[in-house]
Each structure stands twice: as structure tokens, then as C-alpha cells.
């Protein structure tokens, strides 16, 4: 199974926020650190706010923080929401058309496999992501430092 870019970017934003819980980060900062489009990340950030994962503050000193503790944010639940409407195959799409659909034996197998994927990820939290691999927090800090140097800011 492959997750879409929207889900990937959602995880990246949340990982940054979870790794630096005492900081308020802007969408632009995270986009620069990741080397991805600000416009794409802005849509993701808005969605994360609307879903209650992130709290955002507008203005000069604004930015984002996690709306809930990192150890309560399930990776599986996040992906279920961000992947909603993304079909594994055409027949699973709302408007999908396949001549096999009326009697397809593949459909329940694929639906079950997709659910097993999410179920496997359900118990894992953002904390597990950033704490489970010793280098994740150091990498986030290094990206932050590089971004700050690039933008002429000292901390």
C-alpha cells in the first residue's frame, strides 16, 4: 500500500511539531526544512487544524503547535482520515466503474488488506515515531539549525 502525498506531508508536519513541542513553527519553516511546496503544505496545515491535530496562531509571531500530546496521536487514525476517499483500486472509489464489481471476489480482499494496514498502525503514536529511532529528534534539530542559518537567524 502506498500513502498519498497529502498523508505523507501531514505526517511530516506533525513529526516536526512533535519533535519540537516547545516551539511554534510556521508552515513556511516546515516547508523550507523539508524542501517541499509551501502551497501544498498550507493546504495540509489547514486540514490538520480543521481535524484538531494542530493549533494555529496567525500573525507575526504565529505558527503551529500540536493540539494534543504526541503520545495520543495515532498514526493509523491520522492515515485513515487523510486517506479517506483515496481508493486502493478504481472499484473502491465512490465513482469507480469496473465490470467485475457486481461479483468481484477481489474487492473484499483488498478492503481487508487496507484495513489491516491501518490497524497495524493504530497503536503507534507520534511519540513512537520520534522516539523509536534514536536519530529522529537529532535530525529535526539539525534541520531546524540549518534552516535558521540559511535564513540568518541565531537562536
C-alpha positions in Angstrom: 0.0 0.0 0.0 1.2 3.5 -0.8 0.0 6.6 1.1 -0.7 9.7 -0.9 1.4 12.9 -0.7 -1.2 14.6 1.4 -0.8 11.9 4.1 3.0 12.0 3.8 3.0 15.8 4.3 0.6 15.5 7.2 2.9 13.2 8.9 5.9 15.4 8.2 4.2 18.4 9.8 3.1 16.5 12.8 6.6 15.0 13.3 8.2 18.4 13.2 5.7 19.7 15.8 6.1 16.6 18.0 9.9 16.8 17.9 9.9 20.4 19.0 6.9 20.7 21.4 8.2 23.9 23.0 8.4 25.7 19.6 5.8 27.3 17.4 6.6 26.5 13.8 5.2 28.2 10.7 4.1 26.3 7.6 6.8 28.1 5.7 9.5 27.0 8.2 8.5 23.4 7.8 8.2 23.6 4.0 11.7 25.1 3.9 13.1 22.4 6.1 11.5 19.7 4.1 12.2 21.3 0.7 8.6 21.0 -0.3 6.0 23.4 -1.8 4.6 25.9 0.7 1.3 25.9 -1.1 0.9 22.1 -0.7 1.9 22.3 2.9 -0.5 25.2 3.6 -3.4 23.0 2.5 -2.2 20.2 4.7 -1.8 22.6 7.7 -5.3 23.9 7.3 -6.6 20.4 7.2 -4.6 19.4 10.3 -6.1 22.4 12.1 -9.7 21.6 11.0 -9.2 18.0 12.2 -8.0 19.1 15.6 -4.4 17.8 15.3 -2.8 21.3 15.2 -3.5 24.7 16.8 -2.5 27.6 14.7 -2.0 31.3 15.6 -2.0 34.0 12.9 0.3 37.0 12.9 3.9 38.0 13.0 4.8 35.5 15.8 2.2 33.0 14.8 2.6 29.4 13.9 1.5 25.9 14.7 1.8 23.6 17.7 0.3 20.2 18.4 -3.2 20.4 19.7 -2.8 17.2 21.7 0.1 15.3 23.3 2.2 13.4 20.8 1.7 10.2 22.7 -2.1 10.4 22.0 -1.9 10.9 18.2 -2.4 7.6 16.4 -0.6 7.2 13.1 -3.2 4.8 11.9 -6.1 7.1 12.8 -4.4 10.0 11.1 -3.8 8.0 7.9 -7.4 6.7 7.9 -8.6 10.3 7.9 -6.1 11.7 5.4 -6.5 8.7 3.1 -10.3 8.9 3.2 -11.6 9.0 -0.4 -8.3 7.6 -1.8 -9.1 4.2 -3.3 -6.7 1.4 -3.4 -8.1 0.4 -6.8 -10.7 2.0 -9.0 -13.6 -0.1 -7.9 -13.2 1.1 -4.3 -13.6 4.7 -5.4 -17.1 6.2 -4.9 -17.4 6.8 -8.7 -15.4 3.7 -9.6 -16.5 1.7 -12.6 -15.5 -1.9 -13.2 -17.3 -4.6 -15.0 -16.3 -7.1 -12.3 -17.9 -5.1 -9.4 -21.2 -6.9 -9.2 -19.4 -10.3 -8.5 -15.8 -9.3 -7.7 -14.0 -11.6 -5.3 -11.0 -9.3 -5.2 -12.9 -6.4 -3.6 -13.3 -7.8 -0.1 -9.7 -9.0 -0.1 -8.4 -5.5 -0.9 -10.7 -3.8 1.6 -9.5 -6.2 4.3 -5.8 -5.6 3.4 -6.3 -1.9 3.5 -7.9 -2.1 6.9 -5.2 -4.4 8.2 -2.6 -1.8 7.1 -4.4 0.9 9.2 -5.0 -1.5 12.1 -1.3 -2.3 12.2 -0.5 1.5 12.5 -3.3 2.2 15.1 -1.2 1.6 18.2 1.7 3.7 17.1 1.8 7.3 18.0 3.8 10.4 17.0 5.9 9.8 20.1 6.8 6.3 18.8 7.8 7.9 15.5 10.2 10.5 17.0 11.4 8.4 20.0 11.5 5.0 18.2 14.6 5.8 16.2 17.3 7.5 18.1 18.3 9.9 15.4 14.9 11.4 14.6 15.0 14.2 17.2 18.6 15.0 16.3 17.7 15.2 12.6 14.8 17.5 13.3 17.1 19.7 15.4 19.7 19.7 12.6 17.1 20.7 10.0 16.0 23.5 12.3 19.5 24.7 12.8 20.3 24.6 9.0 17.0 26.4 8.3 17.8 29.1 10.9 21.4 29.6 9.5 20.0 29.8 5.9 17.5 32.4 7.0 20.1 34.4 9.0 18.6 33.7 12.4 20.6 32.9 15.5 19.0 31.1 18.4 
